[in-house]
């Protein structure tokens, strides 16, 4: 599936310039950059288009059958960021967004002065066709894992999201985690019922030094054998990232049971949250494992470790499959060039591809600047300590 997103006119929040031809979405796509550069904003728009069948079904059910394409699109986009704010504030002052899904172009225009979002005719036609097909499915075609996912471990269920003005990405995430809980209860002794799910479980359990366990209507944290705590007593890194592991386990069960499409997409904000670098690498491996089994993944990150880990998985694909040793990525997580790509979101508003066209590997040069600055600073400090000011 050849997916691309481009800005035809205008600017989108801090994003002023896409690469020529737009952003190409790889099976494993990585957005990296500093805070406030538009990574999550672009990821959310991609999520909107990828999950359009579910969103049309969901908002038509909520707003009523008389709701037209404009009302559905506006509600769906507005609630991605806030239940009480207009998504069109990110138009500068107007912006035209075009999505190509490999078959046709869909798009919409946003107008900041009057906060309007106008779907283009092709998008209207697509939505009308989806209504006729009743294409919505309870689990949808994509799921957005927001950075605020750590809150789920404290709420311990979806009920609080129904009374709080939270983004739809967070409330939807909580709802799907409850579906994970129902699936967990059907697994024998809480162990995934697919070989792939068991592989994910082993990697995730080692990385997080424990695993989430469903007991009745609540999640517990199990560690050191059979020791259990309430999930909100786990460490910050564990609370933020156990959902990634369990979702990955459940996806294989759901796909086998035809509950999700074969290329279901996960949009993961900051898989590095509160994690040691070794655990960050493990999260990247789990996501790569999903990609190698036909799922799609889009990651937003600030972490150079995440970038380097993905690049190592790409480079390792050149090795013969029989070459395995400690410190070398396992064959199951090696990613073929052309399957993964990265984009740098710069502070000047430009989105720059980091994928080398010839090698298929990622260019680390622009991002190494931060490390280089710290090295220069450290060297200067050591000089002054040794020789004085």
Residue, then its C-alpha position, 0 to 999 in steps of 0.5 A: x500500500x503506497x500511502x502519502x500525505x502532503x500539504x497542497x497549500x498553506x501551513x499546518x501549525x509549526x509545519x511549513x514545508x513537506x518533502x517534495x511529493x509529500x511524506x511517504x508512509x512506510x510500514x514502519x515510519x518514524x517521526x523524530x524532532x524536538x518538542x512542538x515541531x508538529x510530529x504528533x499533529x501529522x501523525x494524528x492526521x494520518x491516523x484520521x485517514x487510516x481509521x476513516x471507516x471506523x470514524x465514519x461509523x462511530x460519529x454517524x452513530x453518535x451524531x445521528x444518521x442525518x450527520x453529513x461529511x462536514x460534521x463528521x470530519x470536523x468532530x473527528x478532527x476536533x476531538x483528536x486534540x481536545x474535546x473542547x477546541x477546534x482542530x482548525x486553529x492549526x491552519x496558518x491561516x488556511x491549509x489544504x491536506x491531501x492523502x493518497x491511500x494507493x487508490x485515490x486522493x482524499x483531502x480537506x481544507x481548514x480555515x483558521x479564521x472561522x474554524x471550518x474544516x471542509x472535506x473535498x468531494x473525493x472525501x465526501x464520496x468515500x465517506x458516503x460509500x463507507x456508510x453504504x458498506x457499513x464499514x465500521x468495526x468495533x476495533x477499527x483500522x488503527x489505534x493511536x497510543x498517546x503519550x498520556x497513556x500512563x494515566x490509564x494505569x491510574x484510572x484503571x478503566x474507561x469509565x473516567x474518560x466518559x466524564x472528562x474532557x479528554x482527547x478522543x485518542x485517549x478515551x479510545x485507547x482506554x476502550x481498546x485496552x478494556x478489549x485487551x482485558x477481555x481477550x486476556x481473560x480468554x487466554x489460558x492462564x493469561x498466556x497469549x494463544x498465538x506463537x507470535x503473541x508469546x514471542x512478544x510477551x517474552x521480549x516485553x516481560x524481560x524489558x519491563x521487568x514484569x508484566x500486566x495481569x488481568x484480575x477480574x475488572x482490574x489490571x495488576x502488575x506481576x513481577x518476580x514470579x507471582x508477586x503482584x501489585x495494583x497496576x498504579x503502583x508499578x514504575x512510571x516506565x512500566x505504567x507507560x509501556x505495558x499497554x504497547x506489549x499487551x496490545x502487540x500480543x492481542x493483535x495477533x489473536x484479533x487478526x486470527x479471529x478477523x477482528x482487525x484488518x491484516x494491516x491494522x496500524x498502531x500510532x505510538x507516541x514516544x515509546x521511550x517514555x521513562x525507559x532505560x535505553x535497553x528497554x527502549x530498544x526492546x520496544x522498537x524490536x516489538x514494533x518491528x516484529x509487528x511490521x514484519x508480520x504485516x501490521x503498520x506502525x507510526x512512531x513519534x519520538x524525541x529519542x536518538x536511541x529509538x532512531x539508532x535502534x531502528x537503523x540497526x534493525x535495518x542494517x542487520x537485514x543485510x546479514x544472513x539469517x543464520x548469523x545470530x549472536x548476542x548483541x545482534x538483532x534477532x532475525x525476527x526483528x530485522x527490517x528490510x530496507x524500503x520497509x522503514x523510513x524516518x523524517x526529521x521535523x525541524x524547528x524551522x518548520x521543514x520536514x526532512x527525510x532521513x532515509x538514504x535512497x541508495x542504502x535504505x538506511x537512516x541518516x543520523x548526521x543531523x541528529x548527532x548534533x545534540x550529542x556533539x554539543x554535549x561532547x563539546x560542553x563536557x570537554x570544555x568543562x574538563x579543560x576548565x577543571x584541569x587548567x582553571x578559567 
